[in-house]
Amino acid sequence: MQVFSLLDTIRTSPQLLHFIEQDLTSWSFVGLAFGFAVLLIEIRLPLKYYWELPIFTLRNFFRRVILRKEIPIWGYCLDSETSQIIPLAAVELLDADSKEVIKTTFSNRLGQYGFLVRSGKFILRAIKNHYEMPPIFDPENIKLLQVDESYALPIEFEKESPQVNLKLQPLEKYDPLSPAFQAKHFFKTFALNFANGFLILSILFALFAWWLLTDPLYGVIIAVGVVFLFIKLYILETVGTAASS
């Protein structure tokens, strides 16, 4: 009874309703926008791979749910200068003769990648691009400046999965021990964690507002926020691609 009484009090209070409908909603949208912007920066891939990520994520999620065959780990995506792992690099498997892309996967948070395919001759290609956030009126939403890292290697195997580390060459060399690099790394880590927390708060704000007002708008905010969070957290844990060919 006390819960229903509290709901009635909030729903009949102009000040509280104004706070929920204006301030809380605005902060929810800010959280979604900030989370989305950081997601684009965090992924840092050519534009076409952004559309493949949600499908890739859901496919791997359902693969684990129905307990299909685990995709083997072939190796790591590494920075050739520092030997540091490179998460969320796009890794493509191409036919050695036709040069057509057979499958695409993404390295996980440990830099691991893998495919589930039959033996044969292939070409492995890893891609990780640098982007600059353009003005808000740019219809493309994101602008490709240059390729930061790229790598291609012919492989052939029969039974056992190959063990191949993809060493991507960055255009910009840096010293991981320098104060400038460490400061940049600290700021980037802080910004990413802050964005994740802000996105979670936006979902909780919208959930609270939807519980009070039952407005479909907040349901949409919750759904979008959960999708963003799902991609940000789950995609970094996954390895693999489509079913075996």
N, C-alpha and C positions, 0 to 999 in steps of 0.2 A: 504493500500500500504506500509506503514511504517513497518508493521509486516512482510510482505513478503520480504521486503528489508533487515530487520534484520536477517531473516532466511537465506537468500542468503549469507549475510556477514559471519554468523557463519559457514555455511556449506563450505565456501571457505577459511576459516581461519585454517591453519594447527595447530596453537597453541590451539585454542578453541576446535577443533575436537579431538586433543590429550588429552586435559583435560577431555572432556566428555567420550571418549572411554576408557581411562585408569583410571584416578583418580576417576571420578564420578562413573564409573561402579564398581571399586574396593570397594569404600565406600558403595555402595549399597549391594554388597555381604557380606561385613563385618557386615552391619546392619542386614541383614537377618540371618546370622550365630549367631550373638549375641542375637537377638530376639528369635531364636529357642532354643538356649542353656538356656536362662532364662525361656522360656516357659516350658522346661523339668523340671527345678528346681522348678518352681512355681507349676506345677501340682503335682509332687511327688506322683505318684501312681505306682502300679505294671504295668509292660510293656504292658500287654494285654489291659488295660484300655485306653492306648494312642490311640489304633486303634479304640476304640469305641467312643471317644470324638467327632471327626468330624461328625459322623453319628448322635450322640445324639444331637449335636448343631444344625445341619440342621433340624432334626426332630422337635425340639422345636421351631425353627424359623418359619417353615411352619405351625406348629400348631397354632401359634399366628397370622400368616398372614390370614389363612382361618377361624380364630375365632372359633376353636373347643373348647370343654368344658375345662374350666380351671382345672388344676390338683391341688388338695387340698394340703395344707401344713400339714404334719404330725408332724413335730417337728424340732429340731435343732441337729446338730452334735457339741458336746462340748468337750473341754478338761476337763477331770475329776479332774485335779489338780487345774486349774485356772478358770474353767468355761468359758473360752474364746471360741468363735465360731471357727469352723474349716471349712473353705471353701474348695471346690473341694475334698471332701471325697467321695469315691465310696460307694454307699448304694445299697445293693442287697436285693431283696425280694425272699425268698426261700419257696418252698412247705414244710409244716411241716412234711409230711410223707416221701416223696422221697428225700428231701434235695436238690432238683434240683433248680437252679436259674431260677426264672420266669421272673424277670425284673431287670434292673439296672438303677440307676439314679445317679446324682452327686449333692452334696450340693452346693448352690449358695454362693454369696459373704457374705450373712448374715448367712450362716450356715444352711439354711433351706433345707429340702428335702420333697418329697412327691410322692405318687403313685396314679394311678387311676385304681382300681381293685374292683372286687366284694368281698363280705364278705367271710370269711373263716379263716382257721388256717394257719399261716405263721411263718417264722423266718426272722427277720431283721438282716442284717449283714453290718457293716460299716468298711471300710478299708482305711488306709492312710499310705503309706510306706515312708521309708527314702532311698535315693539313693545317690551314690557317682559318680561323673563324672569320667569315666575311661580314660585311654590313648586314643588318637585319633584313634589308630589302632584296638581298641576293636570292633569286628564286631557287638556286641549287642548294641553299642552306649551308654549304660547305665547299671549299675550293681546294683542289689538288695543287700543291706547289711543286713537289718533287718527290722522287722515290728515295726514301731514306735507306731502306735495306731491300735487297733482292738476291735471290740465289736459285740456281737451276743445276740439276745433276742427273745424268742418265743412270739407271739402275736395272739390274736383272736378277731375278731370284726364282727358285723352283719350289721348294717346300717350306723351308724356314723363312719367317719374316725377316727382311733386311734390318740391319742396325745402322742407321745413317743419321748423323747429326748435321743439321743444316746451319752452316755458319754464315750469317747474313752480315754484309759489309755496310756499315753506316757511312754516310757521306761526311758527317761532322764528327771529328775525333774529339774525345774529351778524356780527362783524367778523373777517374772515379774517386781519387783521394784528394782532389783539389777542393778548397772551401766553397768555390762557386758551384761545383757539381753537387756537393753535399747539401748546400743550402737549397738548390733547386729541387733535389730529391726530397728533402724534408717538406718543402712547400707543396710539392706535387702530392706526396703521401697525405699530408694534412688536408689538402683540398678534396682529394678523392674520398677520404673517410668522412669529412664534413658533409660532402654531397650525399653520401649514403645515409648518414644520420638525418639530414634535412629531408630526404625523400621518405624515409620511414616516418618522420614526424608528420609530413604532409598526408600520408596514408591514414595515420591515426587521427589527425584533425578531421579529414573527410569522413572517416568512419564514425566519429563522434557526432558530426553534424548530420550525417545520414540517419543515425540512430534517433536523433531528436526530431528531425524535420521530415524524414522519409522522402527527401527530394531526389529524383533520379540523377540529377547533376552530380551529386556526391558519389553515387554509385559508379558513374563514369570515371570520376577522378580516382576512386579506389582501384578500379580495373586497370587504368593506364599506369598508375603508380606501381601496382603489383607486377605488371608486365615489365616495366623498367627494372624493378628490383630483381625480378626473376632472371632477366638477361645478365644484369651486372654480377649477381652472385653465383648463378648456376653455370654460366658459360665458361667461367674461369676454372671450373672443376671438371669439365667434360673433355673427353678424347674420342675421336672417331668420326664417322660419316655414315653414309647410307649403307644398306644391307649389302652383303657380298655379291659380287657380279658373277 
